[in-house]
Amino acid sequence: MPQYKSVLTIALVLVLLTELAVIVGIFGWGGSGKRKIRSFRGENVTLYGVGLYSDMPDEVAPQGIAQDYVTLFVGIPLLLCALIMAQKDTITAKMFLAGVLAYFVLTYMFWLNMAAYNNFFLIYVILAGLSMWDFLIVVVHISPKKAKLAAMSRMPRQTVGWFLMITAVLTASMWLKVIIPPLLHGSYPKELYHFTTLVVQGIDLAYFLPFCFVTGLLFLKKSIWGYLFSPIFLVFLSMQMLALLTKMVFMLKEGKMVELPVMVGIGIIFVIAVSLANSCLRSFNQRT
């Protein structure tokens, strides 16, 4: 990769700052415990009250801690492995690295917009910026034409294309179920807590789900852009689904209610995404 030294330098800074952020997020101290506040809508909200996420809702903070665990024990090791692989300058290695970096981009984009302001705000700004720039540097050095030419016949193109499109539609339907009924009844979604808007749902519906659907469609149509972005998105999706599953486990541990069909569905998507990511990445001739 022509810019490998730049990618490596940015990624190593990203790793160090991420380790600091997640360790403090997991083992953060201080705070007087759970407390109730009244939101500007006049609703009672219970705050977590402990550590870095003390001002987050009691149901949301454990999800942040769960994602910190995934980032620490899966995200960072995968990023380091991807950096080692990327030294070979193969299409597979670059796609894998881009997919892992995409996970960091989304994670800290959410932290910037959703995590209650805390002493690590500037760290989140840096992490969101570094991960985005590193992702862009890697992606612009993957030729979509070469990616298509390097794809072997055994690549599960049809399966991947339909899987990405169906996943996008199902996830969008789940989020719209949160938004539309309260909208029709003139009320607010319970997921708002004391936030001003639905950050996760908004970003997913505006950017990531359309990108997921269009990527799958382009892959079905044998577009060079489908060959470029489908494997990258599958790596990202695998990590994101693992994070969602871990969040649900933490919610159950905290005694919160979790919809079993949703948890099973996310588990199925995770298994399929990992399997298809592995198949796709192994279906490229190792050329730059």
C-alpha positions as a Markdown table, in Angstrom:
| # | Residue | x | y | z |
|---|---|---|---|---|
| 1 | Met | 0.0 | 0.0 | 0.0 |
| 2 | Pro | 1.6 | 3.3 | -1.1 |
| 3 | Gln | 0.5 | 5.1 | 2.1 |
| 4 | Tyr | 1.1 | 2.2 | 4.5 |
| 5 | Lys | 3.4 | 4.2 | 6.9 |
| 6 | Ser | 0.7 | 6.9 | 7.2 |
| 7 | Val | -2.0 | 4.3 | 7.8 |
| 8 | Leu | 0.1 | 2.5 | 10.3 |
| 9 | Thr | 1.0 | 5.6 | 12.3 |
| 10 | Ile | -2.6 | 6.8 | 12.4 |
| 11 | Ala | -3.9 | 3.4 | 13.4 |
| 12 | Leu | -1.3 | 3.0 | 16.2 |
| 13 | Val | -2.4 | 6.3 | 17.7 |
| 14 | Leu | -6.0 | 5.2 | 17.3 |
| 15 | Val | -5.2 | 2.0 | 19.2 |
| 16 | Leu | -3.5 | 3.8 | 22.1 |
| 17 | Leu | -6.3 | 6.3 | 22.5 |
| 18 | Thr | -9.0 | 3.7 | 22.1 |
| 19 | Glu | -7.5 | 1.5 | 24.8 |
| 20 | Leu | -7.5 | 4.5 | 27.1 |
| 21 | Ala | -11.1 | 5.4 | 26.3 |
| 22 | Val | -12.5 | 1.8 | 26.7 |
| 23 | Ile | -10.5 | 0.9 | 29.8 |
| 24 | Val | -11.8 | 4.1 | 31.6 |
| 25 | Gly | -15.3 | 3.4 | 30.2 |
| 26 | Ile | -15.3 | -0.1 | 31.6 |
| 27 | Phe | -13.5 | 0.5 | 34.9 |
| 28 | Gly | -14.5 | 4.1 | 35.4 |
| 29 | Trp | -14.9 | 5.2 | 39.0 |
| 30 | Gly | -16.7 | 8.0 | 40.8 |
| 31 | Gly | -20.3 | 9.0 | 40.9 |
| 32 | Ser | -22.9 | 8.7 | 43.6 |
| 33 | Gly | -24.9 | 5.9 | 42.0 |
| 34 | Lys | -28.2 | 5.9 | 40.1 |
| 35 | Arg | -30.3 | 9.0 | 40.3 |
| 36 | Lys | -33.5 | 10.3 | 38.7 |
| 37 | Ile | -33.8 | 13.5 | 36.7 |
| 38 | Arg | -36.7 | 15.1 | 34.8 |
| 39 | Ser | -36.1 | 15.5 | 31.0 |
| 40 | Phe | -37.0 | 18.7 | 29.2 |
| 41 | Arg | -40.1 | 16.8 | 28.0 |
| 42 | Gly | -41.2 | 16.4 | 31.6 |
| 43 | Glu | -40.4 | 12.6 | 31.8 |
| 44 | Asn | -38.5 | 10.9 | 34.7 |
| 45 | Val | -35.2 | 9.3 | 33.5 |
| 46 | Thr | -32.9 | 7.2 | 35.7 |
| 47 | Leu | -29.2 | 7.9 | 35.1 |
| 48 | Tyr | -26.5 | 5.3 | 35.5 |
| 49 | Gly | -24.6 | 7.5 | 38.0 |
| 50 | Val | -21.2 | 5.7 | 38.0 |
| 51 | Gly | -18.0 | 6.2 | 36.0 |
| 52 | Leu | -17.5 | 7.8 | 32.6 |
| 53 | Tyr | -21.1 | 7.2 | 31.6 |
| 54 | Ser | -22.7 | 8.4 | 34.8 |
| 55 | Asp | -24.9 | 10.9 | 33.0 |
| 56 | Met | -26.2 | 8.3 | 30.5 |
| 57 | Pro | -29.6 | 6.6 | 31.0 |
| 58 | Asp | -29.5 | 3.5 | 33.2 |
| 59 | Glu | -30.5 | 1.3 | 30.2 |
| 60 | Val | -28.0 | 2.9 | 27.8 |
| 61 | Ala | -24.8 | 3.1 | 29.8 |
| 62 | Pro | -24.4 | -0.7 | 30.1 |
| 63 | Gln | -24.7 | -0.9 | 26.4 |
| 64 | Gly | -21.8 | 1.5 | 26.0 |
| 65 | Ile | -19.7 | -0.6 | 28.5 |
| 66 | Ala | -20.6 | -3.7 | 26.5 |
| 67 | Gln | -19.4 | -2.1 | 23.3 |
| 68 | Asp | -16.2 | -1.0 | 25.1 |
| 69 | Tyr | -15.5 | -4.7 | 25.9 |
| 70 | Val | -16.0 | -5.7 | 22.3 |
| 71 | Thr | -13.7 | -2.9 | 21.1 |
| 72 | Leu | -11.1 | -3.9 | 23.7 |
| 73 | Phe | -11.1 | -7.6 | 23.1 |
| 74 | Val | -12.2 | -7.9 | 19.5 |
| 75 | Gly | -11.9 | -4.5 | 17.7 |
| 76 | Ile | -8.3 | -3.6 | 18.8 |
| 77 | Pro | -6.8 | -7.1 | 18.2 |
| 78 | Leu | -8.5 | -7.3 | 14.8 |
| 79 | Leu | -7.1 | -3.9 | 13.9 |
| 80 | Leu | -3.6 | -4.9 | 14.8 |
| 81 | Cys | -4.0 | -8.2 | 12.9 |
| 82 | Ala | -5.3 | -6.2 | 9.9 |
| 83 | Leu | -2.3 | -3.9 | 10.0 |
| 84 | Ile | 0.1 | -6.8 | 10.0 |
| 85 | Met | -1.8 | -8.4 | 7.0 |
| 86 | Ala | -1.8 | -5.1 | 5.1 |
| 87 | Gln | 2.0 | -5.1 | 4.8 |
| 88 | Lys | 1.5 | -7.7 | 2.1 |
| 89 | Asp | -0.5 | -5.1 | 0.1 |
| 90 | Thr | -3.1 | -7.6 | -1.1 |
| 91 | Ile | -6.8 | -6.7 | -2.0 |
| 92 | Thr | -8.0 | -9.1 | 0.8 |
| 93 | Ala | -5.8 | -7.4 | 3.4 |
| 94 | Lys | -6.8 | -3.9 | 2.4 |
| 95 | Met | -10.5 | -4.8 | 2.4 |
| 96 | Phe | -10.2 | -6.5 | 5.8 |
| 97 | Leu | -8.4 | -3.4 | 7.3 |
| 98 | Ala | -11.1 | -1.1 | 5.8 |
| 99 | Gly | -13.9 | -3.1 | 7.3 |
| 100 | Val | -12.3 | -3.1 | 10.8 |
| 101 | Leu | -11.7 | 0.7 | 10.5 |
| 102 | Ala | -15.3 | 1.2 | 9.5 |
| 103 | Tyr | -16.3 | -0.3 | 12.9 |
| 104 | Phe | -14.3 | 2.4 | 14.7 |
| 105 | Val | -15.7 | 5.1 | 12.5 |
| 106 | Leu | -19.3 | 4.2 | 13.4 |
| 107 | Thr | -18.5 | 3.5 | 17.1 |
| 108 | Tyr | -17.0 | 6.9 | 17.7 |
| 109 | Met | -19.4 | 8.7 | 15.5 |
| 110 | Phe | -22.1 | 7.5 | 17.9 |
| 111 | Trp | -20.0 | 8.4 | 20.9 |
| 112 | Leu | -19.7 | 11.9 | 19.6 |
| 113 | Asn | -23.4 | 12.3 | 19.1 |
| 114 | Met | -24.9 | 10.2 | 21.8 |
| 115 | Ala | -22.6 | 9.8 | 24.8 |
| 116 | Ala | -23.4 | 12.4 | 27.4 |
| 117 | Tyr | -20.6 | 15.0 | 27.5 |
| 118 | Asn | -17.7 | 13.8 | 29.7 |
| 119 | Asn | -14.0 | 14.4 | 30.2 |
| 120 | Phe | -13.2 | 12.2 | 27.2 |
| 121 | Phe | -15.1 | 14.3 | 24.7 |
| 122 | Leu | -12.0 | 15.5 | 22.9 |
| 123 | Ile | -10.7 | 11.9 | 22.8 |
| 124 | Tyr | -13.9 | 10.9 | 21.0 |
| 125 | Val | -13.4 | 13.7 | 18.6 |
| 126 | Ile | -9.8 | 12.5 | 17.8 |
| 127 | Leu | -10.9 | 8.9 | 17.5 |
| 128 | Ala | -13.8 | 9.7 | 15.2 |
| 129 | Gly | -11.5 | 11.8 | 13.0 |
| 130 | Leu | -8.5 | 9.4 | 13.0 |
| 131 | Ser | -10.6 | 6.4 | 12.2 |
| 132 | Met | -12.4 | 8.2 | 9.3 |
| 133 | Trp | -9.2 | 9.5 | 7.7 |
| 134 | Asp | -7.5 | 6.1 | 8.0 |
| 135 | Phe | -10.5 | 4.4 | 6.5 |
| 136 | Leu | -10.5 | 6.8 | 3.5 |
| 137 | Ile | -6.8 | 6.4 | 2.9 |
| 138 | Val | -7.2 | 2.6 | 2.8 |
| 139 | Val | -10.3 | 2.6 | 0.6 |
| 140 | Val | -8.9 | 5.0 | -2.0 |
| 141 | His | -5.9 | 2.7 | -2.5 |
| 142 | Ile | -8.2 | -0.2 | -3.5 |
| 143 | Ser | -9.0 | -0.2 | -7.2 |
| 144 | Pro | -12.6 | -1.3 | -7.7 |
| 145 | Lys | -11.7 | -2.5 | -11.3 |
| 146 | Lys | -8.8 | -4.7 | -9.9 |
| 147 | Ala | -11.1 | -6.0 | -7.2 |
| 148 | Lys | -13.6 | -7.2 | -9.8 |
| 149 | Leu | -10.9 | -8.7 | -11.9 |
| 150 | Ala | -9.4 | -10.4 | -8.9 |
| 151 | Ala | -12.7 | -12.0 | -7.8 |
| 152 | Met | -12.8 | -15.7 | -8.5 |
| 153 | Ser | -15.9 | -17.5 | -9.7 |
| 154 | Arg | -16.6 | -19.1 | -6.3 |
| 155 | Met | -17.3 | -15.8 | -4.7 |
| 156 | Pro | -20.9 | -16.0 | -3.3 |
| 157 | Arg | -22.0 | -12.8 | -5.1 |
| 158 | Gln | -25.7 | -13.5 | -5.3 |
| 159 | Thr | -25.9 | -14.7 | -1.7 |
| 160 | Val | -24.0 | -11.6 | -0.4 |
| 161 | Gly | -26.1 | -9.2 | -2.5 |
| 162 | Trp | -29.4 | -10.5 | -1.3 |
| 163 | Phe | -28.1 | -10.8 | 2.3 |
| 164 | Leu | -27.1 | -7.1 | 2.4 |
| 165 | Met | -30.3 | -5.9 | 0.9 |
| 166 | Ile | -32.5 | -8.0 | 3.2 |
| 167 | Thr | -30.5 | -7.0 | 6.3 |
| 168 | Ala | -30.9 | -3.3 | 5.4 |
| 169 | Val | -34.7 | -3.7 | 5.0 |
| 170 | Leu | -35.1 | -5.7 | 8.2 |
| 171 | Thr | -33.1 | -3.3 | 10.2 |
| 172 | Ala | -34.8 | -0.3 | 8.7 |
| 173 | Ser | -38.2 | -1.9 | 9.6 |
| 174 | Met | -37.1 | -2.4 | 13.2 |
| 175 | Trp | -36.1 | 1.3 | 13.5 |
| 176 | Leu | -39.3 | 2.5 | 11.8 |
| 177 | Lys | -41.3 | 0.5 | 14.3 |
| 178 | Val | -39.7 | 2.6 | 17.0 |
| 179 | Ile | -40.4 | 5.9 | 15.2 |
| 180 | Ile | -43.7 | 5.7 | 13.3 |
| 181 | Pro | -46.2 | 4.5 | 16.0 |
| 182 | Pro | -45.4 | 7.3 | 18.5 |
| 183 | Leu | -45.3 | 9.8 | 15.5 |
| 184 | Leu | -48.9 | 8.8 | 14.6 |
| 185 | His | -50.1 | 9.0 | 18.1 |
| 186 | Gly | -48.4 | 12.4 | 18.8 |
| 187 | Ser | -46.1 | 11.0 | 21.5 |
| 188 | Tyr | -42.4 | 10.4 | 21.9 |
| 189 | Pro | -40.5 | 7.1 | 21.5 |
| 190 | Lys | -39.5 | 5.7 | 24.9 |
| 191 | Glu | -35.9 | 5.3 | 23.5 |
| 192 | Leu | -35.4 | 9.0 | 23.7 |
| 193 | Tyr | -34.9 | 9.1 | 27.4 |
| 194 | His | -33.3 | 12.6 | 28.0 |
| 195 | Phe | -31.7 | 12.8 | 24.5 |
| 196 | Thr | -32.9 | 15.4 | 22.0 |
| 197 | Thr | -33.3 | 13.0 | 19.1 |
| 198 | Leu | -32.9 | 9.4 | 18.0 |
| 199 | Val | -29.2 | 9.4 | 17.1 |
| 200 | Val | -28.6 | 5.7 | 16.3 |
| 201 | Gln | -31.8 | 5.3 | 14.3 |
| 202 | Gly | -31.3 | 8.6 | 12.4 |
| 203 | Ile | -27.7 | 7.8 | 11.4 |
| 204 | Asp | -28.5 | 4.3 | 10.4 |
| 205 | Leu | -31.6 | 5.2 | 8.3 |
| 206 | Ala | -29.8 | 8.2 | 6.7 |
| 207 | Tyr | -26.4 | 6.6 | 5.9 |
| 208 | Phe | -25.5 | 3.1 | 6.8 |
| 209 | Leu | -28.7 | 1.2 | 5.8 |
| 210 | Pro | -29.1 | 2.8 | 2.4 |
| 211 | Phe | -25.4 | 2.2 | 1.8 |
| 212 | Cys | -25.9 | -1.5 | 2.8 |
| 213 | Phe | -28.9 | -1.9 | 0.5 |
| 214 | Val | -27.2 | -0.1 | -2.5 |
| 215 | Thr | -24.0 | -2.1 | -2.0 |
| 216 | Gly | -25.9 | -5.4 | -2.1 |
| 217 | Leu | -27.8 | -4.2 | -5.2 |
| 218 | Leu | -24.6 | -3.2 | -7.0 |
| 219 | Phe | -23.0 | -6.5 | -6.2 |
| 220 | Leu | -26.0 | -8.3 | -7.7 |
| 221 | Lys | -25.5 | -6.2 | -10.8 |
| 222 | Lys | -21.8 | -7.1 | -11.0 |
| 223 | Ser | -20.8 | -3.4 | -10.5 |
| 224 | Ile | -17.2 | -2.8 | -9.7 |
| 225 | Trp | -18.4 | -0.8 | -6.6 |
| 226 | Gly | -20.3 | -3.8 | -5.4 |
| 227 | Tyr | -17.0 | -5.9 | -5.6 |
| 228 | Leu | -15.2 | -3.1 | -3.6 |
| 229 | Phe | -17.6 | -2.4 | -0.8 |
| 230 | Ser | -19.5 | -5.7 | -0.2 |
| 231 | Pro | -16.6 | -7.5 | 1.5 |
| 232 | Ile | -15.7 | -4.3 | 3.5 |
| 233 | Phe | -19.3 | -4.0 | 4.7 |
| 234 | Leu | -19.5 | -7.6 | 5.6 |
| 235 | Val | -16.4 | -7.3 | 7.9 |
| 236 | Phe | -17.9 | -4.1 | 9.5 |
| 237 | Leu | -21.4 | -5.8 | 9.8 |
| 238 | Ser | -19.9 | -8.8 | 11.6 |
| 239 | Met | -18.2 | -6.6 | 14.2 |
| 240 | Gln | -21.3 | -4.4 | 14.6 |
| 241 | Met | -23.6 | -7.4 | 15.1 |
| 242 | Leu | -21.3 | -8.9 | 17.7 |
| 243 | Ala | -21.4 | -5.5 | 19.5 |
| 244 | Leu | -25.2 | -5.6 | 19.4 |
| 245 | Leu | -25.4 | -9.1 | 20.8 |
| 246 | Thr | -23.0 | -8.2 | 23.6 |
| 247 | Lys | -25.1 | -5.2 | 24.5 |
| 248 | Met | -28.2 | -7.4 | 24.8 |
| 249 | Val | -26.3 | -9.8 | 27.0 |
| 250 | Phe | -25.3 | -6.9 | 29.3 |
| 251 | Met | -28.9 | -5.6 | 29.3 |
| 252 | Leu | -30.1 | -9.1 | 30.5 |
| 253 | Lys | -27.4 | -9.1 | 33.1 |
| 254 | Glu | -28.7 | -5.7 | 34.4 |
| 255 | Gly | -32.3 | -7.1 | 34.5 |
| 256 | Lys | -33.5 | -5.2 | 31.5 |
| 257 | Met | -36.1 | -6.6 | 29.1 |
| 258 | Val | -34.8 | -7.8 | 25.7 |
| 259 | Glu | -36.9 | -9.0 | 22.9 |
| 260 | Leu | -35.8 | -12.6 | 22.3 |
| 261 | Pro | -36.8 | -12.6 | 18.5 |
| 262 | Val | -34.7 | -9.5 | 17.9 |
| 263 | Met | -31.7 | -11.1 | 19.8 |
| 264 | Val | -32.0 | -14.3 | 17.8 |
| 265 | Gly | -32.3 | -12.4 | 14.5 |
| 266 | Ile | -29.2 | -10.4 | 15.3 |
| 267 | Gly | -27.4 | -13.6 | 16.2 |
| 268 | Ile | -28.4 | -15.2 | 12.8 |
| 269 | Ile | -27.2 | -12.0 | 10.9 |
| 270 | Phe | -23.9 | -12.2 | 12.9 |
| 271 | Val | -23.2 | -15.8 | 11.9 |
| 272 | Ile | -24.1 | -15.3 | 8.3 |
| 273 | Ala | -22.1 | -12.1 | 8.0 |
| 274 | Val | -19.0 | -13.7 | 9.5 |
| 275 | Ser | -19.4 | -16.7 | 7.1 |
| 276 | Leu | -19.9 | -14.5 | 4.0 |
| 277 | Ala | -17.1 | -12.1 | 4.9 |
| 278 | Asn | -14.7 | -15.1 | 5.2 |
| 279 | Ser | -15.9 | -16.5 | 1.9 |
| 280 | Cys | -15.6 | -13.2 | 0.1 |
| 281 | Leu | -12.2 | -12.4 | 1.3 |
| 282 | Arg | -10.9 | -15.8 | 0.4 |
| 283 | Ser | -12.4 | -15.5 | -3.1 |
| 284 | Phe | -9.9 | -12.9 | -4.3 |
| 285 | Asn | -6.7 | -13.7 | -6.2 |
| 286 | Gln | -4.0 | -12.2 | -4.1 |
| 287 | Arg | -3.0 | -9.3 | -6.3 |
| 288 | Thr | -2.9 | -5.5 | -5.7 |
